[in-house]
Amino acid sequence: MKKIMNKVNMAIVGMMVASPAFAAVNDKAICTFIADLRGVFRMLQTFCFIGAAFIIAGWAWGYISKPDSMKTDDLKTKGSGLLVGFILLFSVGLVLRFLLSASGQSYLGCPELLQW
């Protein structure tokens, strides 16, 4: 798991390093990028919200089905991880929703994307 997280972190750092250079080449490059990957962003947004819902539903179902087996220590260890996972998935979904919304695209300076 640690190796996978290191690879994911390196990919995120690479995207963060490349995006300012990508945007500096052309003012409308980020608009073209969002327009080309609009379907992918919508699918990721949907998956993030569905994943967050499944995390909370799984946690609630575990508590409803076996309330006696849930201990306070178990809630502290497993519950904090589930809560962090839910917050991360939900926040990624919100960021993607903002990028695809009219206010997000006008904030980025992409008024031509607002027509479709």
Phi and psi in radians as a Rosetta constraint file:
Dihedral C 1 N 2 CA 2 C 2 CIRCULARHARMONIC -1.154 0.35
Dihedral N 2 CA 2 C 2 N 3 CIRCULARHARMONIC -0.635 0.35
Dihedral C 2 N 3 CA 3 C 3 CIRCULARHARMONIC -1.162 0.35
Dihedral N 3 CA 3 C 3 N 4 CIRCULARHARMONIC -0.690 0.35
Dihedral C 3 N 4 CA 4 C 4 CIRCULARHARMONIC -1.149 0.35
Dihedral N 4 CA 4 C 4 N 5 CIRCULARHARMONIC -0.756 0.35
Dihedral C 4 N 5 CA 5 C 5 CIRCULARHARMONIC -1.133 0.35
Dihedral N 5 CA 5 C 5 N 6 CIRCULARHARMONIC -0.611 0.35
Dihedral C 5 N 6 CA 6 C 6 CIRCULARHARMONIC -1.120 0.35
Dihedral N 6 CA 6 C 6 N 7 CIRCULARHARMONIC -0.713 0.35
Dihedral C 6 N 7 CA 7 C 7 CIRCULARHARMONIC -1.159 0.35
Dihedral N 7 CA 7 C 7 N 8 CIRCULARHARMONIC -0.709 0.35
Dihedral C 7 N 8 CA 8 C 8 CIRCULARHARMONIC -1.129 0.35
Dihedral N 8 CA 8 C 8 N 9 CIRCULARHARMONIC -0.744 0.35
Dihedral C 8 N 9 CA 9 C 9 CIRCULARHARMONIC -1.088 0.35
Dihedral N 9 CA 9 C 9 N 10 CIRCULARHARMONIC -0.709 0.35
Dihedral C 9 N 10 CA 10 C 10 CIRCULARHARMONIC -1.134 0.35
Dihedral N 10 CA 10 C 10 N 11 CIRCULARHARMONIC -0.668 0.35
Dihedral C 10 N 11 CA 11 C 11 CIRCULARHARMONIC -1.136 0.35
Dihedral N 11 CA 11 C 11 N 12 CIRCULARHARMONIC -0.707 0.35
Dihedral C 11 N 12 CA 12 C 12 CIRCULARHARMONIC -1.155 0.35
Dihedral N 12 CA 12 C 12 N 13 CIRCULARHARMONIC -0.742 0.35
Dihedral C 12 N 13 CA 13 C 13 CIRCULARHARMONIC -1.094 0.35
Dihedral N 13 CA 13 C 13 N 14 CIRCULARHARMONIC -0.719 0.35
Dihedral C 13 N 14 CA 14 C 14 CIRCULARHARMONIC -1.075 0.35
Dihedral N 14 CA 14 C 14 N 15 CIRCULARHARMONIC -0.715 0.35
Dihedral C 14 N 15 CA 15 C 15 CIRCULARHARMONIC -1.167 0.35
Dihedral N 15 CA 15 C 15 N 16 CIRCULARHARMONIC -0.692 0.35
Dihedral C 15 N 16 CA 16 C 16 CIRCULARHARMONIC -1.169 0.35
Dihedral N 16 CA 16 C 16 N 17 CIRCULARHARMONIC -0.623 0.35
Dihedral C 16 N 17 CA 17 C 17 CIRCULARHARMONIC -1.276 0.35
Dihedral N 17 CA 17 C 17 N 18 CIRCULARHARMONIC -0.670 0.35
Dihedral C 17 N 18 CA 18 C 18 CIRCULARHARMONIC -1.386 0.35
Dihedral N 18 CA 18 C 18 N 19 CIRCULARHARMONIC -0.490 0.35
Dihedral C 18 N 19 CA 19 C 19 CIRCULARHARMONIC -1.163 0.35
Dihedral N 19 CA 19 C 19 N 20 CIRCULARHARMONIC -0.712 0.35
Dihedral C 19 N 20 CA 20 C 20 CIRCULARHARMONIC -1.120 0.35
Dihedral N 20 CA 20 C 20 N 21 CIRCULARHARMONIC -0.643 0.35
Dihedral C 20 N 21 CA 21 C 21 CIRCULARHARMONIC -1.182 0.35
Dihedral N 21 CA 21 C 21 N 22 CIRCULARHARMONIC -0.667 0.35
Dihedral C 21 N 22 CA 22 C 22 CIRCULARHARMONIC -1.128 0.35
Dihedral N 22 CA 22 C 22 N 23 CIRCULARHARMONIC -0.697 0.35
Dihedral C 22 N 23 CA 23 C 23 CIRCULARHARMONIC -1.307 0.35
Dihedral N 23 CA 23 C 23 N 24 CIRCULARHARMONIC -0.481 0.35
Dihedral C 23 N 24 CA 24 C 24 CIRCULARHARMONIC -1.306 0.35
Dihedral N 24 CA 24 C 24 N 25 CIRCULARHARMONIC -0.415 0.35
Dihedral C 24 N 25 CA 25 C 25 CIRCULARHARMONIC -1.175 0.35
Dihedral N 25 CA 25 C 25 N 26 CIRCULARHARMONIC -0.735 0.35
Dihedral C 25 N 26 CA 26 C 26 CIRCULARHARMONIC -2.515 0.35
Dihedral N 26 CA 26 C 26 N 27 CIRCULARHARMONIC 2.371 0.35
Dihedral C 26 N 27 CA 27 C 27 CIRCULARHARMONIC -1.113 0.35
Dihedral N 27 CA 27 C 27 N 28 CIRCULARHARMONIC -0.572 0.35
Dihedral C 27 N 28 CA 28 C 28 CIRCULARHARMONIC -1.722 0.35
Dihedral N 28 CA 28 C 28 N 29 CIRCULARHARMONIC 0.240 0.35
Dihedral C 28 N 29 CA 29 C 29 CIRCULARHARMONIC -1.168 0.35
Dihedral N 29 CA 29 C 29 N 30 CIRCULARHARMONIC -0.674 0.35
Dihedral C 29 N 30 CA 30 C 30 CIRCULARHARMONIC -1.196 0.35
Dihedral N 30 CA 30 C 30 N 31 CIRCULARHARMONIC -0.562 0.35
Dihedral C 30 N 31 CA 31 C 31 CIRCULARHARMONIC -1.159 0.35
Dihedral N 31 CA 31 C 31 N 32 CIRCULARHARMONIC -0.731 0.35
Dihedral C 31 N 32 CA 32 C 32 CIRCULARHARMONIC -1.135 0.35
Dihedral N 32 CA 32 C 32 N 33 CIRCULARHARMONIC -0.700 0.35
Dihedral C 32 N 33 CA 33 C 33 CIRCULARHARMONIC -1.078 0.35
Dihedral N 33 CA 33 C 33 N 34 CIRCULARHARMONIC -0.802 0.35
Dihedral C 33 N 34 CA 34 C 34 CIRCULARHARMONIC -1.160 0.35
Dihedral N 34 CA 34 C 34 N 35 CIRCULARHARMONIC -0.699 0.35
Dihedral C 34 N 35 CA 35 C 35 CIRCULARHARMONIC -1.138 0.35
Dihedral N 35 CA 35 C 35 N 36 CIRCULARHARMONIC -0.704 0.35
Dihedral C 35 N 36 CA 36 C 36 CIRCULARHARMONIC -1.235 0.35
Dihedral N 36 CA 36 C 36 N 37 CIRCULARHARMONIC -0.587 0.35
Dihedral C 36 N 37 CA 37 C 37 CIRCULARHARMONIC -1.870 0.35
Dihedral N 37 CA 37 C 37 N 38 CIRCULARHARMONIC 0.408 0.35
Dihedral C 37 N 38 CA 38 C 38 CIRCULARHARMONIC -1.026 0.35
Dihedral N 38 CA 38 C 38 N 39 CIRCULARHARMONIC -0.752 0.35
Dihedral C 38 N 39 CA 39 C 39 CIRCULARHARMONIC -1.135 0.35
Dihedral N 39 CA 39 C 39 N 40 CIRCULARHARMONIC -0.684 0.35
Dihedral C 39 N 40 CA 40 C 40 CIRCULARHARMONIC -1.163 0.35
Dihedral N 40 CA 40 C 40 N 41 CIRCULARHARMONIC -0.738 0.35
Dihedral C 40 N 41 CA 41 C 41 CIRCULARHARMONIC -1.114 0.35
Dihedral N 41 CA 41 C 41 N 42 CIRCULARHARMONIC -0.693 0.35
Dihedral C 41 N 42 CA 42 C 42 CIRCULARHARMONIC -1.154 0.35
Dihedral N 42 CA 42 C 42 N 43 CIRCULARHARMONIC -0.695 0.35
Dihedral C 42 N 43 CA 43 C 43 CIRCULARHARMONIC -1.151 0.35
Dihedral N 43 CA 43 C 43 N 44 CIRCULARHARMONIC -0.745 0.35
Dihedral C 43 N 44 CA 44 C 44 CIRCULARHARMONIC -1.108 0.35
Dihedral N 44 CA 44 C 44 N 45 CIRCULARHARMONIC -0.682 0.35
Dihedral C 44 N 45 CA 45 C 45 CIRCULARHARMONIC -1.086 0.35
Dihedral N 45 CA 45 C 45 N 46 CIRCULARHARMONIC -0.771 0.35
Dihedral C 45 N 46 CA 46 C 46 CIRCULARHARMONIC -1.115 0.35
Dihedral N 46 CA 46 C 46 N 47 CIRCULARHARMONIC -0.765 0.35
Dihedral C 46 N 47 CA 47 C 47 CIRCULARHARMONIC -1.112 0.35
Dihedral N 47 CA 47 C 47 N 48 CIRCULARHARMONIC -0.642 0.35
Dihedral C 47 N 48 CA 48 C 48 CIRCULARHARMONIC -1.131 0.35
Dihedral N 48 CA 48 C 48 N 49 CIRCULARHARMONIC -0.799 0.35
Dihedral C 48 N 49 CA 49 C 49 CIRCULARHARMONIC -1.185 0.35
Dihedral N 49 CA 49 C 49 N 50 CIRCULARHARMONIC -0.678 0.35
Dihedral C 49 N 50 CA 50 C 50 CIRCULARHARMONIC -1.162 0.35
Dihedral N 50 CA 50 C 50 N 51 CIRCULARHARMONIC -0.734 0.35
Dihedral C 50 N 51 CA 51 C 51 CIRCULARHARMONIC -1.082 0.35
Dihedral N 51 CA 51 C 51 N 52 CIRCULARHARMONIC -0.734 0.35
Dihedral C 51 N 52 CA 52 C 52 CIRCULARHARMONIC -1.106 0.35
Dihedral N 52 CA 52 C 52 N 53 CIRCULARHARMONIC -0.692 0.35
Dihedral C 52 N 53 CA 53 C 53 CIRCULARHARMONIC -1.151 0.35
Dihedral N 53 CA 53 C 53 N 54 CIRCULARHARMONIC -0.703 0.35
Dihedral C 53 N 54 CA 54 C 54 CIRCULARHARMONIC -1.168 0.35
Dihedral N 54 CA 54 C 54 N 55 CIRCULARHARMONIC -0.614 0.35
Dihedral C 54 N 55 CA 55 C 55 CIRCULARHARMONIC -1.100 0.35
Dihedral N 55 CA 55 C 55 N 56 CIRCULARHARMONIC -0.855 0.35
Dihedral C 55 N 56 CA 56 C 56 CIRCULARHARMONIC -1.180 0.35
Dihedral N 56 CA 56 C 56 N 57 CIRCULARHARMONIC -0.706 0.35
Dihedral C 56 N 57 CA 57 C 57 CIRCULARHARMONIC -1.147 0.35
Dihedral N 57 CA 57 C 57 N 58 CIRCULARHARMONIC -0.696 0.35
Dihedral C 57 N 58 CA 58 C 58 CIRCULARHARMONIC -1.133 0.35
Dihedral N 58 CA 58 C 58 N 59 CIRCULARHARMONIC -0.701 0.35
Dihedral C 58 N 59 CA 59 C 59 CIRCULARHARMONIC -1.148 0.35
Dihedral N 59 CA 59 C 59 N 60 CIRCULARHARMONIC -0.766 0.35
Dihedral C 59 N 60 CA 60 C 60 CIRCULARHARMONIC -1.156 0.35
Dihedral N 60 CA 60 C 60 N 61 CIRCULARHARMONIC -0.706 0.35
Dihedral C 60 N 61 CA 61 C 61 CIRCULARHARMONIC -1.156 0.35
Dihedral N 61 CA 61 C 61 N 62 CIRCULARHARMONIC -0.671 0.35
Dihedral C 61 N 62 CA 62 C 62 CIRCULARHARMONIC -1.091 0.35
Dihedral N 62 CA 62 C 62 N 63 CIRCULARHARMONIC -0.651 0.35
Dihedral C 62 N 63 CA 63 C 63 CIRCULARHARMONIC -1.302 0.35
Dihedral N 63 CA 63 C 63 N 64 CIRCULARHARMONIC -0.646 0.35
Dihedral C 63 N 64 CA 64 C 64 CIRCULARHARMONIC -1.256 0.35
Dihedral N 64 CA 64 C 64 N 65 CIRCULARHARMONIC -0.738 0.35
Dihedral C 64 N 65 CA 65 C 65 CIRCULARHARMONIC -1.278 0.35
Dihedral N 65 CA 65 C 65 N 66 CIRCULARHARMONIC -0.593 0.35
Dihedral C 65 N 66 CA 66 C 66 CIRCULARHARMONIC -2.375 0.35
Dihedral N 66 CA 66 C 66 N 67 CIRCULARHARMONIC 1.279 0.35
Dihedral C 66 N 67 CA 67 C 67 CIRCULARHARMONIC -1.217 0.35
Dihedral N 67 CA 67 C 67 N 68 CIRCULARHARMONIC -0.464 0.35
Dihedral C 67 N 68 CA 68 C 68 CIRCULARHARMONIC -1.302 0.35
Dihedral N 68 CA 68 C 68 N 69 CIRCULARHARMONIC -0.532 0.35
Dihedral C 68 N 69 CA 69 C 69 CIRCULARHARMONIC -1.411 0.35
Dihedral N 69 CA 69 C 69 N 70 CIRCULARHARMONIC -0.228 0.35
Dihedral C 69 N 70 CA 70 C 70 CIRCULARHARMONIC -1.406 0.35
Dihedral N 70 CA 70 C 70 N 71 CIRCULARHARMONIC 2.062 0.35
Dihedral C 70 N 71 CA 71 C 71 CIRCULARHARMONIC -1.831 0.35
Dihedral N 71 CA 71 C 71 N 72 CIRCULARHARMONIC 2.875 0.35
Dihedral C 71 N 72 CA 72 C 72 CIRCULARHARMONIC -1.119 0.35
Dihedral N 72 CA 72 C 72 N 73 CIRCULARHARMONIC -0.675 0.35
Dihedral C 72 N 73 CA 73 C 73 CIRCULARHARMONIC -1.137 0.35
Dihedral N 73 CA 73 C 73 N 74 CIRCULARHARMONIC -0.679 0.35
Dihedral C 73 N 74 CA 74 C 74 CIRCULARHARMONIC -1.129 0.35
Dihedral N 74 CA 74 C 74 N 75 CIRCULARHARMONIC -0.685 0.35
Dihedral C 74 N 75 CA 75 C 75 CIRCULARHARMONIC -1.157 0.35
Dihedral N 75 CA 75 C 75 N 76 CIRCULARHARMONIC -0.614 0.35
Dihedral C 75 N 76 CA 76 C 76 CIRCULARHARMONIC -1.198 0.35
Dihedral N 76 CA 76 C 76 N 77 CIRCULARHARMONIC -0.737 0.35
Dihedral C 76 N 77 CA 77 C 77 CIRCULARHARMONIC -1.378 0.35
Dihedral N 77 CA 77 C 77 N 78 CIRCULARHARMONIC -0.934 0.35
Dihedral C 77 N 78 CA 78 C 78 CIRCULARHARMONIC -1.359 0.35
Dihedral N 78 CA 78 C 78 N 79 CIRCULARHARMONIC -0.633 0.35
Dihedral C 78 N 79 CA 79 C 79 CIRCULARHARMONIC -1.142 0.35
Dihedral N 79 CA 79 C 79 N 80 CIRCULARHARMONIC -0.679 0.35
Dihedral C 79 N 80 CA 80 C 80 CIRCULARHARMONIC -1.181 0.35
Dihedral N 80 CA 80 C 80 N 81 CIRCULARHARMONIC -0.679 0.35
Dihedral C 80 N 81 CA 81 C 81 CIRCULARHARMONIC -1.134 0.35
Dihedral N 81 CA 81 C 81 N 82 CIRCULARHARMONIC -0.730 0.35
Dihedral C 81 N 82 CA 82 C 82 CIRCULARHARMONIC -1.149 0.35
Dihedral N 82 CA 82 C 82 N 83 CIRCULARHARMONIC -0.660 0.35
Dihedral C 82 N 83 CA 83 C 83 CIRCULARHARMONIC -1.170 0.35
Dihedral N 83 CA 83 C 83 N 84 CIRCULARHARMONIC -0.726 0.35
Dihedral C 83 N 84 CA 84 C 84 CIRCULARHARMONIC -1.138 0.35
Dihedral N 84 CA 84 C 84 N 85 CIRCULARHARMONIC -0.736 0.35
Dihedral C 84 N 85 CA 85 C 85 CIRCULARHARMONIC -1.077 0.35
Dihedral N 85 CA 85 C 85 N 86 CIRCULARHARMONIC -0.734 0.35
Dihedral C 85 N 86 CA 86 C 86 CIRCULARHARMONIC -1.095 0.35
Dihedral N 86 CA 86 C 86 N 87 CIRCULARHARMONIC -0.791 0.35
Dihedral C 86 N 87 CA 87 C 87 CIRCULARHARMONIC -1.107 0.35
Dihedral N 87 CA 87 C 87 N 88 CIRCULARHARMONIC -0.728 0.35
Dihedral C 87 N 88 CA 88 C 88 CIRCULARHARMONIC -1.128 0.35
Dihedral N 88 CA 88 C 88 N 89 CIRCULARHARMONIC -0.828 0.35
Dihedral C 88 N 89 CA 89 C 89 CIRCULARHARMONIC -1.105 0.35
Dihedral N 89 CA 89 C 89 N 90 CIRCULARHARMONIC -0.759 0.35
Dihedral C 89 N 90 CA 90 C 90 CIRCULARHARMONIC -1.150 0.35
Dihedral N 90 CA 90 C 90 N 91 CIRCULARHARMONIC -0.690 0.35
Dihedral C 90 N 91 CA 91 C 91 CIRCULARHARMONIC -1.213 0.35
Dihedral N 91 CA 91 C 91 N 92 CIRCULARHARMONIC -0.647 0.35
Dihedral C 91 N 92 CA 92 C 92 CIRCULARHARMONIC -1.101 0.35
Dihedral N 92 CA 92 C 92 N 93 CIRCULARHARMONIC -0.730 0.35
Dihedral C 92 N 93 CA 93 C 93 CIRCULARHARMONIC -1.069 0.35
Dihedral N 93 CA 93 C 93 N 94 CIRCULARHARMONIC -0.700 0.35
Dihedral C 93 N 94 CA 94 C 94 CIRCULARHARMONIC -1.170 0.35
Dihedral N 94 CA 94 C 94 N 95 CIRCULARHARMONIC -0.690 0.35
Dihedral C 94 N 95 CA 95 C 95 CIRCULARHARMONIC -1.121 0.35
Dihedral N 95 CA 95 C 95 N 96 CIRCULARHARMONIC -0.751 0.35
Dihedral C 95 N 96 CA 96 C 96 CIRCULARHARMONIC -1.150 0.35
Dihedral N 96 CA 96 C 96 N 97 CIRCULARHARMONIC -0.660 0.35
Dihedral C 96 N 97 CA 97 C 97 CIRCULARHARMONIC -1.114 0.35
Dihedral N 97 CA 97 C 97 N 98 CIRCULARHARMONIC -0.672 0.35
Dihedral C 97 N 98 CA 98 C 98 CIRCULARHARMONIC -1.141 0.35
Dihedral N 98 CA 98 C 98 N 99 CIRCULARHARMONIC -0.734 0.35
Dihedral C 98 N 99 CA 99 C 99 CIRCULARHARMONIC -1.108 0.35
Dihedral N 99 CA 99 C 99 N 100 CIRCULARHARMONIC -0.583 0.35
Dihedral C 99 N 100 CA 100 C 100 CIRCULARHARMONIC -1.563 0.35
Dihedral N 100 CA 100 C 100 N 101 CIRCULARHARMONIC -0.111 0.35
Dihedral C 100 N 101 CA 101 C 101 CIRCULARHARMONIC -1.485 0.35
Dihedral N 101 CA 101 C 101 N 102 CIRCULARHARMONIC 2.952 0.35
Dihedral C 101 N 102 CA 102 C 102 CIRCULARHARMONIC -1.161 0.35
Dihedral N 102 CA 102 C 102 N 103 CIRCULARHARMONIC -0.674 0.35
Dihedral C 102 N 103 CA 103 C 103 CIRCULARHARMONIC -1.213 0.35
Dihedral N 103 CA 103 C 103 N 104 CIRCULARHARMONIC -0.654 0.35
Dihedral C 103 N 104 CA 104 C 104 CIRCULARHARMONIC -1.166 0.35
Dihedral N 104 CA 104 C 104 N 105 CIRCULARHARMONIC -0.681 0.35
Dihedral C 104 N 105 CA 105 C 105 CIRCULARHARMONIC -1.321 0.35
Dihedral N 105 CA 105 C 105 N 106 CIRCULARHARMONIC -0.549 0.35
Dihedral C 105 N 106 CA 106 C 106 CIRCULARHARMONIC -1.265 0.35
Dihedral N 106 CA 106 C 106 N 107 CIRCULARHARMONIC -0.537 0.35
Dihedral C 106 N 107 CA 107 C 107 CIRCULARHARMONIC -1.142 0.35
Dihedral N 107 CA 107 C 107 N 108 CIRCULARHARMONIC -0.651 0.35
Dihedral C 107 N 108 CA 108 C 108 CIRCULARHARMONIC -1.403 0.35
Dihedral N 108 CA 108 C 108 N 109 CIRCULARHARMONIC -0.208 0.35
Dihedral C 108 N 109 CA 109 C 109 CIRCULARHARMONIC 1.481 0.35
Dihedral N 109 CA 109 C 109 N 110 CIRCULARHARMONIC 0.685 0.35
Dihedral C 109 N 110 CA 110 C 110 CIRCULARHARMONIC -2.081 0.35
Dihedral N 110 CA 110 C 110 N 111 CIRCULARHARMONIC 1.122 0.35
Dihedral C 110 N 111 CA 111 C 111 CIRCULARHARMONIC -1.208 0.35
Dihedral N 111 CA 111 C 111 N 112 CIRCULARHARMONIC -0.377 0.35
Dihedral C 111 N 112 CA 112 C 112 CIRCULARHARMONIC -1.256 0.35
Dihedral N 112 CA 112 C 112 N 113 CIRCULARHARMONIC -0.339 0.35
Dihedral C 112 N 113 CA 113 C 113 CIRCULARHARMONIC -1.394 0.35
Dihedral N 113 CA 113 C 113 N 114 CIRCULARHARMONIC -0.286 0.35
Dihedral C 113 N 114 CA 114 C 114 CIRCULARHARMONIC -1.264 0.35
Dihedral N 114 CA 114 C 114 N 115 CIRCULARHARMONIC -0.298 0.35
Dihedral C 114 N 115 CA 115 C 115 CIRCULARHARMONIC -1.234 0.35
Dihedral N 115 CA 115 C 115 N 116 CIRCULARHARMONIC -0.527 0.35
